[in-house]
Amino acid sequence: MTRAIILGGSRGIGKAISNSLKSIDIEVFAASKNDIDTSNLDSVKKFVQIHNQTDVLVLNTGGPPSKKFTSITVEDWNKYHNQLFLGFCTILQNIKINDDGYIFLISSSIIKEPNEKLIISSAYRAAFSEVFKILSKEYAAKNISCINIAPGPINTDRTKELVENIEEYKKTLPMKRLGEPDEIGNFVKAIIQNKIKYLSGVVINFDGANSSYIF
C-alpha cells in the first residue's frame, strides 16, 4: 500500500490533504506538533529515525507571527530558521522517498510577493523553495515529483490570526472568498490518483487570482 507522511497533518491544509489521501486508500501518517516540531532539531532527528521511508511526503508547517523587522529577535531568527528551513533540509536528508513517489511542499504566496509584516516567513520559505527546486532535478532521476504549492488566502486558523477583519478582507479578493483547505487536499489527491509525474520542479500559485505576478 502507498504510504504518506504529512507534516502538520492535524489541522488546516495538512489535515485536508490527509483526509483526501485517506479517501483513496493511502496509508497516512498525519504528524502533529507532538510527533515532530520542526523548530526543534532534536525532535526532527527523533522523528526521522522512526519515519525514515515513504512514498509521499508533505512538508508543511505553520509560520511566525507578524512582526516588524526592527522587533525581530535573534531567538526569532534561530527558531524559524529551523522551523521553515533547516528542519525541512534535515528531513529530506534522512527520509527516503521511494521511486515513483511525490514530495509536496506547502510554502506560501509570499515566496513570490514578500510581505513586510511576515519578513521571517518571506525569507525562509523563499530560501527553502530554492533548495527544493534544486533537489527536484535529483529526485526526477528516480521519477519522484516535487511540487511546491504556494497558498494565498486560505480559510485556516493561520489566516484568521493574521487578518484583523476577515469579512472585509474577503471583499478585496478577486473571488470574494477565501480558498478552502479541501481544495488543496483534492488537488494533491488528483495529482497522485492520476499519476501525474511530469509536473515537477514547479510552483503552483493557489491564490484565487489574488497575486499580480506571472511567473
C-alpha positions in Angstrom: 0.0 0.0 0.0 1.2 3.5 -0.8 2.3 5.4 2.3 2.2 9.1 3.0 3.8 11.2 5.8 2.1 14.6 6.2 3.7 17.2 8.5 1.2 19.5 10.2 -1.4 16.9 9.4 -3.7 17.6 12.4 -5.2 20.9 11.3 -5.7 23.2 8.4 -4.2 22.4 5.0 -2.3 19.4 6.3 -5.5 17.8 7.7 -7.3 18.5 4.5 -4.6 16.7 2.5 -4.6 13.8 5.0 -8.3 13.3 4.6 -8.2 13.5 0.8 -5.4 10.9 0.6 -7.2 8.6 3.1 -10.1 8.6 0.7 -8.0 6.8 -2.0 -6.7 4.1 0.3 -3.3 5.6 1.1 -1.9 4.8 4.4 -1.4 8.2 6.0 0.6 9.2 9.0 -0.6 12.7 9.8 2.1 14.1 12.1 1.1 16.7 14.7 3.4 19.0 16.6 3.5 16.3 19.3 5.1 14.0 16.7 7.6 16.5 15.3 8.4 20.1 16.0 10.5 21.3 13.0 11.8 24.2 15.1 13.5 21.7 17.4 16.2 19.8 15.6 16.3 17.1 18.3 12.6 16.5 17.6 13.3 16.3 13.9 16.1 13.8 14.4 14.0 11.6 16.6 11.2 11.7 14.0 13.3 10.6 11.0 14.8 7.7 13.0 11.3 6.3 13.2 9.8 7.5 10.0 12.6 7.1 7.5 10.9 5.9 4.3 7.7 6.8 2.5 6.1 7.1 -1.0 4.5 10.5 -0.4 5.9 13.3 1.8 4.1 16.6 2.5 6.3 19.3 4.0 4.0 21.6 5.9 4.3 23.8 8.9 2.9 26.9 10.5 4.7 30.3 10.3 5.8 33.0 12.6 3.6 35.9 13.9 3.5 39.2 12.2 6.5 41.3 13.3 8.3 44.5 12.2 11.9 43.9 11.2 13.2 46.1 14.0 11.4 44.0 16.6 12.7 40.6 15.4 15.0 39.0 18.0 17.9 36.6 17.5 15.8 33.9 19.1 13.1 34.5 16.5 15.6 34.2 13.6 17.0 31.0 15.1 13.6 29.4 15.8 12.2 30.0 12.4 15.4 29.2 10.6 15.0 25.7 12.0 11.2 25.5 11.5 11.0 26.8 8.0 14.4 25.8 6.6 16.9 23.6 8.4 14.2 21.2 9.8 13.0 20.5 6.3 16.5 20.1 4.9 17.2 17.6 7.7 14.1 15.7 6.9 14.9 15.4 3.2 18.4 14.2 4.0 17.1 11.4 6.2 13.8 10.2 4.8 14.0 8.0 1.8 11.3 8.7 -0.8 10.6 5.6 -2.8 10.9 5.6 -6.6 7.9 7.0 -8.4 6.9 8.9 -5.3 5.9 12.5 -4.6 7.1 15.4 -2.4 4.8 18.3 -1.8 6.0 21.5 -0.2 3.3 23.7 1.2 5.0 27.1 1.1 3.2 30.4 0.7 2.4 33.1 -1.9 5.0 35.3 -0.1 7.8 33.4 -1.8 7.0 35.5 -4.8 5.5 38.6 -3.2 7.4 39.2 0.1 5.3 40.7 2.9 6.8 43.3 5.2 4.7 42.1 8.0 5.9 38.5 7.5 9.5 39.1 6.8 10.8 36.0 8.6 8.4 33.7 6.8 9.1 35.5 3.5 12.9 35.0 3.9 13.0 31.3 5.0 10.1 30.0 2.9 11.8 31.5 -0.2 15.2 30.1 0.8 13.9 26.5 1.2 11.9 26.8 -2.1 15.3 27.4 -3.8 16.7 24.2 -2.2 13.6 22.3 -3.2 13.8 23.5 -6.8 17.5 22.3 -7.0 16.7 18.9 -5.4 13.8 18.4 -7.8 16.3 17.6 -10.6 18.0 14.9 -8.4 14.7 13.4 -7.4 13.5 13.4 -11.1 16.1 10.7 -11.9 14.0 8.3 -9.7 10.7 9.6 -11.1 9.9 11.4 -7.9 7.8 14.5 -8.5 8.5 17.6 -6.4 5.6 20.2 -6.3 5.7 23.4 -4.4 2.2 24.6 -3.6 2.1 28.3 -2.7 -1.2 29.1 -1.0 -2.6 32.6 -0.8 -5.6 33.5 1.4 -6.9 30.1 2.7 -9.6 29.6 5.3 -7.4 28.4 8.1 -6.7 29.5 11.7 -3.4 30.9 10.4 -5.2 33.4 8.1 -7.6 34.3 10.9 -4.6 35.1 13.1 -3.0 37.4 10.5 -6.1 39.2 9.2 -8.0 41.6 11.5 -11.3 41.7 9.7 -11.9 38.5 7.6 -15.2 39.6 6.2 -13.9 42.9 4.9 -10.8 41.2 3.6 -12.9 38.8 1.6 -14.4 41.7 -0.3 -10.9 42.7 -1.5 -10.2 39.3 -3.1 -11.0 38.5 -6.8 -13.3 35.6 -5.8 -14.7 37.4 -2.8 -13.9 34.4 -0.6 -11.0 32.6 1.0 -9.8 29.3 -0.5 -10.8 26.2 1.3 -8.2 23.7 2.6 -10.1 20.9 0.9 -9.4 22.5 -2.5 -5.7 22.0 -1.9 -6.3 18.5 -0.4 -8.2 17.5 -3.5 -5.5 18.9 -5.8 -2.8 16.8 -4.1 -5.1 13.7 -4.3 -5.8 14.3 -8.0 -2.0 14.5 -8.8 -1.3 11.2 -7.0 -4.5 9.4 -8.1 -4.0 10.2 -11.8 -0.2 9.5 -11.6 0.8 12.9 -12.9 4.6 12.8 -12.9 5.9 15.3 -15.4 4.6 18.3 -13.3 7.8 18.5 -11.2 10.0 21.3 -10.1 7.1 23.8 -10.3 5.4 26.3 -8.1 1.6 26.2 -8.1 0.1 29.5 -7.1 -3.0 28.5 -5.1 -4.5 32.0 -4.5 -7.7 32.5 -6.4 -6.1 35.0 -8.9 -5.1 37.3 -5.9 -1.5 37.6 -7.0 -0.1 40.1 -9.5 2.9 38.2 -10.7 3.0 36.0 -13.9 5.9 33.6 -13.0 
